[in-house]
Amino acid sequence: MLPHRQEIASVVVCEDDDVTLELLCDHLAADRFGVLPAPSASDALRLCRYNQPDLLLLDLSLPDASGLDVLREIRHADGVESRFDPRLPVIVLTGRGAATDRIRGLESGADDYVCKPFGYPELRARIGAVLRRRTSRRDGPSRVGDLVIDPIRRKVTVGAREVPLAKKEFTLLRVLATDPTRVFTKEELLRDVWGYKSPGKTRTLDSHASRLRRKLDPEHGRFVINCWGIGYRLLDG
């Protein structure tokens, strides 16, 4: 039996340089962080919206938008309609080291500002410090009908019954719960839950959705509705 891996926190790593992105992801994964790579601003915003990470490492020079615009969009979010957590801890990681750049980043809402080139041990210490300062930021439970999702304890209940879920089942449920009556396409779910760039003919989503449906409501299958040929939604509209 393999040893159980307990992740410290989940981190979106937004960095457009492939070598730096791979280096950061490898080091963070070795230190038991759940890593979500984002080579562009659009990738970072999508992952922050649907995966509810604990922290965002954000480069400022991105191919499709400024990192400062990403930061401002998160900070100006209402936490409801936008589905971004405006209190998400963000560490800017950039080659722009001028005082004006640092001040602009901090005034835009960054929790810390690290200049390249950087040493990973120091960055790791800064990540830990930011997470310790923001331990109270996490959202409380959310309710969809008689389904309650508690992200802090990773606990799901239907009525009075607790439902144990695997990690990807829990993530899939949280994505569907962001807009319970909306139909999420298979391409969206495979991209946002599993990180697939090209879904191909995989049955991963269908098998996870089927297991999730049986666990949530084994008798009536009220949740995780299959919209044939399109995707899935959580509730009937």
SERO-4910 file (N, C-alpha, C, O; in steps of 0.05 Angstrom, whole numbers):
BEGIN
 pado doro    nc1    nc2    nc3   cac1   cac2   cac3    cc1    cc2    cc3    oc1    oc2    oc3
  Met    A     17    -24      0      0      0      0     18     25      0     37     26     15
  Leu    A     11     45    -17     27     69    -19     20     87      5     -2     87     15
  Pro    A     39    103     14     34    122     36     14    143     28     14    152      5
  His    A     -2    152     47    -22    173     42     -8    200     39      9    207     56
  Arg    A    -14    215     19     -3    242     15    -22    263     24    -44    266     13
  Gln    A    -15    278     45    -31    299     56    -21    326     46      1    334     53
  Glu    A    -37    339     28    -28    364     17    -30    387     37    -50    389     52
  Ile    A    -10    405     37    -10    428     54    -31    449     45    -47    459     61
  Ala    A    -31    455     19    -48    475      8    -47    472    -23    -29    459    -33
  Ser    A    -66    484    -36    -66    484    -66    -57    511    -76    -65    532    -66
  Val    A    -39    511    -96    -27    535   -106    -30    536   -137    -22    518   -151
  Val    A    -41    558   -147    -41    564   -175    -14    578   -182     -8    599   -170
  Val    A      1    567   -200     27    578   -208     24    590   -236     23    576   -256
  Cys    A     21    617   -237     18    631   -262     44    642   -272     54    661   -261
  Glu    A     56    629   -292     83    635   -301     84    627   -330     79    604   -337
  Asp    A     92    645   -348     92    638   -377    118    626   -387    120    616   -409
  Asp    A    139    627   -370    164    615   -378    163    585   -370    160    578   -347
  Asp    A    166    568   -391    162    539   -386    182    528   -366    174    511   -349
  Val    A    207    536   -367    227    526   -349    221    534   -320    223    517   -302
  Thr    A    215    559   -316    209    569   -289    183    556   -278    182    548   -255
  Leu    A    163    553   -296    138    540   -288    143    512   -279    133    503   -258
  Glu    A    158    497   -294    164    469   -288    180    467   -262    174    449   -245
  Leu    A    199    485   -258    216    485   -234    199    490   -209    201    476   -189
  Leu    A    181    510   -211    164    517   -188    145    494   -181    142    487   -158
  Cys    A    133    483   -202    114    461   -197    127    437   -185    116    424   -168
  Asp    A    151    430   -195    166    407   -184    173    411   -155    169    393   -139
  His    A    183    434   -148    191    440   -120    167    440   -102    167    429    -80
  Leu    A    146    454   -110    122    456    -93    109    428    -89    100    422    -67
  Ala    A    107    412   -111     96    385   -108    113    368    -89    102    353    -74
  Ala    A    139    371    -90    157    356    -72    152    365    -43    156    349    -25
  Asp    A    144    390    -39    138    400    -12    109    396     -4    100    408     15
  Arg    A     95    379    -19     68    370    -12     47    392    -16     27    393     -2
  Phe    A     51    409    -36     31    428    -45     16    416    -69     28    402    -85
  Gly    A    -10    421    -70    -25    414    -94    -20    436   -114    -25    459   -109
  Val    A    -10    429   -138     -1    449   -157    -20    450   -181    -27    430   -193
  Leu    A    -28    475   -189    -45    480   -212    -30    499   -231    -30    523   -227
  Pro    A    -16    488   -252      0    506   -270    -18    523   -288    -38    513   -298
  Ala    A    -10    548   -291    -26    567   -308     -6    583   -324      5    602   -314
  Pro    A     -2    576   -350     17    591   -366      7    618   -377     22    632   -391
  Ser    A    -18    625   -371    -29    650   -381    -48    662   -361    -55    649   -341
  Ala    A    -55    687   -365    -74    701   -347   -102    687   -348   -114    684   -327
  Ser    A   -111    679   -371   -137    666   -373   -137    640   -358   -157    633   -346
  Asp    A   -115    625   -360   -113    600   -345   -114    605   -315   -128    590   -300
  Ala    A   -100    626   -306   -100    632   -277   -128    639   -267   -136    630   -246
  Leu    A   -142    656   -282   -168    665   -274   -188    641   -273   -204    639   -255
  Arg    A   -186    624   -293   -204    600   -294   -199    582   -270   -218    573   -258
  Leu    A   -173    577   -264   -167    559   -242   -175    571   -215   -185    557   -197
  Cys    A   -171    597   -212   -179    611   -187   -209    611   -184   -220    610   -162
  Arg    A   -223    612   -207   -252    613   -206   -264    587   -198   -283    585   -182
  Tyr    A   -254    565   -210   -267    539   -206   -254    521   -186   -267    503   -175
  Asn    A   -229    525   -180   -215    506   -162   -210    516   -134   -201    501   -117
  Gln    A   -217    542   -129   -216    553   -102   -189    547    -89   -188    534    -68
  Pro    A   -167    556   -101   -140    550    -90   -135    565    -64   -151    583    -56
  Asp    A   -114    558    -50   -106    571    -25    -88    595    -30    -86    613    -13
  Leu    A    -75    595    -53    -55    617    -59    -50    618    -89    -51    598   -103
  Leu    A    -44    642    -98    -36    646   -126     -9    658   -128     -3    679   -116
  Leu    A     10    645   -142     36    656   -149     32    669   -177     25    655   -196
  Leu    A     37    695   -179     29    709   -203     52    725   -216     64    743   -203
  Asp    A     59    717   -240     78    733   -256     63    757   -267     39    757   -270
  Leu    A     78    779   -272     65    803   -283     66    804   -313     48    817   -325
  Ser    A     86    792   -326     88    793   -355     77    767   -367     91    746   -367
  Leu    A     52    768   -376     38    745   -386     31    749   -416     28    772   -424
  Pro    A     28    728   -431     24    731   -460     -3    744   -468     -6    755   -489
  Asp    A    -23    741   -450    -50    750   -458    -61    773   -442    -81    785   -449
  Ala    A    -48    780   -420    -57    803   -403    -36    809   -383    -18    793   -378
  Ser    A    -39    832   -370    -20    839   -349    -28    824   -323    -51    821   -317
  Gly    A     -7    815   -308    -13    803   -283    -27    821   -264    -42    812   -247
  Leu    A    -21    847   -265    -35    867   -248    -65    867   -254    -81    871   -235
  Asp    A    -73    863   -279   -101    862   -285   -114    837   -273   -137    838   -264
  Val    A   -100    815   -273   -110    791   -260   -114    796   -230   -135    790   -219
  Leu    A    -94    809   -218    -95    815   -189   -119    833   -183   -133    829   -164
  Arg    A   -122    854   -199   -144    873   -194   -171    860   -198   -190    866   -183
  Glu    A   -173    842   -218   -199    829   -222   -207    812   -198   -230    811   -190
  Ile    A   -187    798   -187   -192    782   -163   -200    799   -139   -219    794   -125
  Arg    A   -184    820   -135   -189    837   -112   -215    853   -113   -228    859    -93
  His    A   -225    859   -138   -249    874   -141   -274    856   -143   -296    865   -146
  Ala    A   -270    830   -141   -292    811   -143   -310    813   -119   -302    821    -97
  Asp    A   -336    807   -123   -355    808   -101   -357    782    -85   -370    780    -65
  Gly    A   -343    761    -95   -343    735    -82   -369    719    -86   -371    697    -76
  Val    A   -388    730   -102   -413    715   -107   -417    711   -137   -414    689   -147
  Glu    A   -424    733   -151   -429    730   -180   -403    723   -195   -404    707   -213
  Ser    A   -381    735   -188   -356    730   -202   -344    703   -195   -329    692   -211
  Arg    A   -350    693   -171   -340    668   -161   -310    667   -156   -299    646   -152
  Phe    A   -298    690   -156   -270    693   -146   -271    699   -117   -289    713   -108
  Asp    A   -252    689   -102   -249    697    -74   -232    722    -73   -208    721    -78
  Pro    A   -244    745    -66   -228    770    -66   -206    771    -45   -188    788    -46
  Arg    A   -207    752    -26   -187    750     -5   -165    730    -11   -148    724      6
  Leu    A   -165    719    -35   -145    699    -43   -117    710    -39   -111    731    -50
  Pro    A   -100    697    -24    -72    706    -21    -57    705    -48    -58    684    -62
  Val    A    -43    727    -54    -29    729    -80     -1    738    -75      4    759    -62
  Ile    A     19    723    -85     47    731    -84     55    737   -113     55    719   -130
  Val    A     63    761   -118     74    769   -144    102    759   -146    118    763   -128
  Leu    A    108    746   -169    135    735   -174    144    745   -201    134    735   -222
  Thr    A    161    765   -202    166    779   -227    195    789   -229    210    790   -209
  Gly    A    203    795   -254    229    807   -259    229    837   -256    250    849   -258
  Arg    A    206    849   -251    204    878   -247    210    885   -218    194    882   -201
  Gly    A    235    895   -214    243    900   -187    245    929   -179    253    935   -156
  Ala    A    237    947   -196    238    976   -190    219    982   -167    198    969   -164
  Ala    A    226   1003   -152    209   1010   -129    180   1017   -138    161   1010   -124
  Thr    A    178   1031   -161    151   1038   -170    134   1012   -176    110   1012   -171
  Asp    A    148    992   -188    134    967   -194    125    953   -169    102    943   -167
  Arg    A    143    952   -149    136    939   -124    113    953   -110     94    940   -100
  Ile    A    113    980   -110     92    995    -97     66    991   -112     45    987   -100
  Arg    A     67    991   -139     43    987   -155     31    959   -149      6    956   -147
  Gly    A     48    939   -147     38    912   -142     25    910   -114      4    898   -112
  Leu    A     38    921    -94     27    919    -67      1    936    -65    -17    927    -51
  Glu    A      1    959    -78    -24    975    -77    -47    962    -92    -70    968    -86
  Ser    A    -40    945   -111    -61    931   -126    -73    907   -111    -92    895   -119
  Gly    A    -59    901    -88    -70    880    -71    -53    855    -67    -62    836    -55
  Ala    A    -28    856    -76    -10    833    -72     -4    830    -42      0    850    -28
  Asp    A     -3    805    -32      5    800     -4     35    801     -1     45    806     21
  Asp    A     50    795    -22     79    796    -21     89    800    -50     74    796    -69
  Tyr    A    114    809    -52    125    815    -78    154    804    -79    171    814    -64
  Val    A    158    785    -96    185    772    -98    196    777   -126    183    773   -146
  Cys    A    221    786   -126    234    792   -152    251    769   -162    263    754   -146
  Lys    A    252    765   -188    269    746   -201    297    759   -205    298    783   -210
  Pro    A    318    743   -204    319    715   -197    314    711   -167    322    728   -151
  Phe    A    302    689   -161    294    684   -133    306    656   -124    312    640   -141
  Gly    A    309    653    -98    316    627    -88    291    613    -78    275    624    -63
  Tyr    A    288    588    -86    264    573    -78    261    572    -48    238    575    -38
  Pro    A    281    566    -31    277    565     -2    264    590      9    247    589     26
  Glu    A    273    614      0    261    639      9    232    641      0    215    649     15
  Leu    A    227    634    -25    199    635    -35    182    616    -19    159    623    -13
  Arg    A    192    592    -13    176    573      3    170    585     30    147    581     40
  Ala    A    189    599     42    184    611     68    163    633     66    147    636     84
  Arg    A    164    648     45    145    670     41    116    659     37     97    670     46
  Ile    A    115    637     22     89    624     18     77    615     45     54    620     51
  Gly    A     94    603     61     85    594     88     75    617    105     55    615    119
  Ala    A     90    640    104     83    664    120     57    675    111     40    683    128
  Val    A     52    677     85     27    688     74      4    670     82    -18    680     89
  Leu    A      7    644     79    -14    625     86    -21    627    116    -44    625    123
  Arg    A     -1    630    133     -6    632    161    -22    657    168    -39    657    186
  Arg    A    -16    679    154    -30    704    159    -59    703    149    -76    718    159
  Arg    A    -64    685    130    -91    685    118   -106    660    124   -124    652    109
  Thr    A   -101    646    146   -114    621    152   -144    624    157   -159    605    154
  Ser    A   -152    648    163   -181    652    169   -197    661    144   -220    667    146
  Arg    A   -184    661    121   -196    672     97   -217    653     84   -234    662     69
  Arg    A   -215    627     89   -230    608     73   -260    611     77   -270    620     97
  Asp    A   -274    605     56   -303    607     56   -316    586     74   -304    564     77
  Gly    A   -339    592     84   -354    572     99   -369    554     81   -366    555     57
  Pro    A   -386    537     93   -402    518     77   -421    532     58   -430    554     64
  Ser    A   -427    519     35   -447    529     16   -468    508     14   -463    484     16
  Arg    A   -493    517      8   -516    499      7   -529    500    -21   -533    521    -32
  Val    A   -535    476    -31   -550    474    -56   -573    454    -50   -569    430    -51
  Gly    A   -596    465    -44   -618    448    -36   -611    435     -9   -604    449     10
  Asp    A   -614    409     -7   -606    395     18   -577    384     17   -569    368     33
  Leu    A   -562    394     -4   -534    387     -7   -517    409      5   -520    432     -2
  Val    A   -499    402     24   -481    422     37   -452    415     31   -444    392     36
  Ile    A   -437    434     22   -409    430     15   -392    448     34   -395    472     34
  Asp    A   -375    435     50   -358    450     69   -329    448     59   -316    427     62
  Pro    A   -318    469     46   -292    468     34   -269    467     54   -248    456     48
  Ile    A   -274    477     78   -253    477     99   -246    449    108   -223    440    109
  Arg    A   -267    434    114   -264    406    124   -266    386    101   -265    362    106
  Arg    A   -270    395     77   -275    377     54   -297    357     60   -294    333     56
  Lys    A   -318    368     71   -341    351     80   -365    357     63   -372    380     58
  Val    A   -379    336     55   -404    339     40   -426    323     54   -422    300     61
  Thr    A   -449    336     57   -472    322     69   -497    326     51   -500    347     38
  Val    A   -513    306     51   -539    307     38   -560    302     60   -562    279     69
  Gly    A   -574    323     68   -591    321     92   -573    316    116   -555    331    121
  Ala    A   -579    295    131   -562    288    154   -541    268    148   -526    260    166
  Arg    A   -539    259    123   -520    238    115   -494    250    104   -494    266     86
  Glu    A   -471    242    116   -445    251    106   -437    233     82   -440    209     83
  Val    A   -426    246     61   -419    232     37   -389    234     33   -379    255     26
  Pro    A   -374    212     37   -345    213     32   -339    213      2   -350    197    -13
  Leu    A   -322    232     -6   -316    235    -35   -285    234    -39   -270    244    -22
  Ala    A   -277    223    -62   -249    225    -70   -243    253    -79   -261    269    -83
  Lys    A   -217    260    -81   -209    287    -87   -221    298   -112   -232    320   -112
  Lys    A   -220    283   -134   -230    293   -160   -261    295   -159   -272    312   -172
  Glu    A   -274    276   -145   -303    278   -142   -311    303   -127   -330    316   -135
  Phe    A   -295    310   -106   -301    335    -91   -297    359   -109   -313    378   -108
  Thr    A   -275    360   -124   -270    383   -142   -291    385   -163   -301    407   -169
  Leu    A   -300    363   -175   -321    363   -195   -347    374   -183   -360    390   -195
  Leu    A   -353    366   -159   -377    375   -145   -376    405   -141   -395    420   -145
  Arg    A   -353    415   -132   -350    444   -126   -353    460   -152   -364    482   -151
  Val    A   -342    450   -174   -345    465   -199   -375    466   -207   -385    487   -214
  Leu    A   -388    443   -206   -417    443   -213   -433    460   -195   -453    473   -204
  Ala    A   -426    462   -169   -441    477   -150   -437    507   -153   -453    523   -142
  Thr    A   -417    516   -169   -414    545   -173   -437    557   -188   -443    581   -186
  Asp    A   -451    541   -204   -475    550   -219   -492    525   -223   -492    513   -244
  Pro    A   -508    518   -203   -521    491   -202   -539    484   -225   -541    460   -232
  Thr    A   -552    503   -238   -570    496   -260   -557    500   -287   -570    494   -308
  Arg    A   -533    510   -288   -519    514   -313   -508    487   -323   -498    471   -308
  Val    A   -509    482   -349   -497    459   -361   -467    465   -367   -461    482   -384
  Phe    A   -449    451   -354   -421    453   -359   -414    433   -381   -420    409   -378
  Thr    A   -401    442   -402   -393    423   -423   -372    404   -414   -357    410   -394
  Lys    A   -370    382   -428   -349    362   -420   -322    374   -424   -304    369   -408
  Glu    A   -318    391   -444   -292    403   -449   -285    421   -425   -262    421   -416
  Glu    A   -304    437   -415   -299    454   -393   -291    439   -368   -271    445   -354
  Leu    A   -306    417   -362   -301    402   -338   -274    387   -339   -259    386   -320
  Leu    A   -268    376   -362   -242    362   -365   -219    381   -363   -198    375   -352
  Arg    A   -223    405   -373   -202    426   -371   -199    436   -342   -177    438   -332
  Asp    A   -222    443   -329   -220    456   -303   -216    438   -280   -205    446   -259
  Val    A   -225    412   -282   -221    393   -260   -196    377   -264   -181    372   -245
  Trp    A   -191    368   -289   -168    350   -294   -144    364   -308   -123    353   -309
  Gly    A   -149    388   -319   -128    403   -332   -122    393   -360   -100    398   -371
  Tyr    A   -141    378   -373   -137    368   -400   -138    391   -420   -157    407   -420
  Lys    A   -118    393   -437   -118    413   -458   -135    403   -481   -149    419   -494
  Ser    A   -133    377   -487   -148    365   -508   -162    340   -497   -148    320   -492
  Pro    A   -188    341   -494   -202    318   -480   -201    292   -494   -202    271   -481
  Gly    A   -199    292   -521   -198    266   -536   -223    249   -530   -245    260   -529
  Lys    A   -219    223   -526   -242    205   -522   -241    193   -494   -252    171   -489
  Thr    A   -230    207   -475   -228    196   -447   -256    193   -435   -274    209   -440
  Arg    A   -258    173   -418   -283    168   -403   -281    177   -374   -298    170   -357
  Thr    A   -259    191   -368   -254    199   -340   -277    214   -328   -286    208   -306
  Leu    A   -286    235   -342   -308    251   -332   -333    235   -327   -346    237   -306
  Asp    A   -341    219   -346   -365    203   -344   -364    184   -321   -384    180   -306
  Ser    A   -341    171   -316   -339    152   -294   -340    166   -267   -353    156   -249
  His    A   -327    189   -265   -327    204   -240   -355    215   -235   -365    215   -212
  Ala    A   -369    225   -256   -396    236   -252   -415    214   -244   -432    219   -227
  Ser    A   -412    191   -255   -429    168   -247   -425    161   -218   -445    156   -203
  Arg    A   -400    159   -209   -395    152   -181   -405    174   -162   -416    168   -141
  Leu    A   -401    199   -170   -410    221   -154   -440    221   -151   -451    226   -129
  Arg    A   -454    216   -173   -484    214   -172   -493    193   -153   -512    197   -137
  Arg    A   -481    169   -155   -489    146   -138   -484    152   -108   -499    145    -91
  Lys    A   -461    166   -103   -455    172    -75   -474    193    -63   -482    191    -40
  Leu    A   -480    214    -79   -497    235    -69   -526    226    -65   -538    234    -45
  Asp    A   -536    210    -83   -564    202    -81   -567    174    -94   -576    172   -117
  Pro    A   -560    153    -80   -560    126    -92   -587    116   -100   -589     99   -118
  Glu    A   -609    127    -89   -636    117    -95   -648    132   -119   -661    120   -136
  His    A   -646    159   -119   -660    174   -139   -643    189   -159   -653    198   -180
  Gly    A   -617    191   -154   -599    204   -173   -607    233   -179   -606    242   -202
  Arg    A   -615    248   -157   -624    275   -162   -602    294   -171   -608    314   -185
  Phe    A   -577    288   -164   -555    307   -170   -538    296   -193   -540    272   -201
  Val    A   -522    314   -205   -504    307   -227   -519    296   -250   -519    272   -256
  Ile    A   -533    314   -264   -551    307   -286   -535    307   -312   -522    327   -319
  Asn    A   -537    286   -327   -523    283   -352   -540    295   -374   -563    286   -380
  Cys    A   -530    316   -387   -543    328   -410   -530    316   -435   -509    325   -443
  Trp    A   -543    297   -446   -530    279   -466   -519    296   -489   -532    313   -501
  Gly    A   -494    289   -496   -480    302   -518   -469    329   -511   -455    341   -528
  Ile    A   -474    340   -487   -464    366   -480   -446    365   -455   -422    371   -457
  Gly    A   -457    357   -432   -442    357   -408   -459    350   -384   -476    333   -385
  Tyr    A   -454    364   -361   -468    358   -336   -476    384   -322   -464    405   -326
  Arg    A   -497    381   -306   -505    402   -287   -512    389   -261   -516    365   -259
  Leu    A   -514    405   -240   -519    395   -214   -549    391   -208   -557    371   -196
  Leu    A   -565    410   -216   -594    409   -211   -610    414   -237   -599    426   -256
  Asp    A   -635    405   -237   -653    412   -259   -658    442   -259   -662    454   -238
  Gly    A   -659    454   -282   -664    483   -284   -694    489   -279   -701    512   -280
***
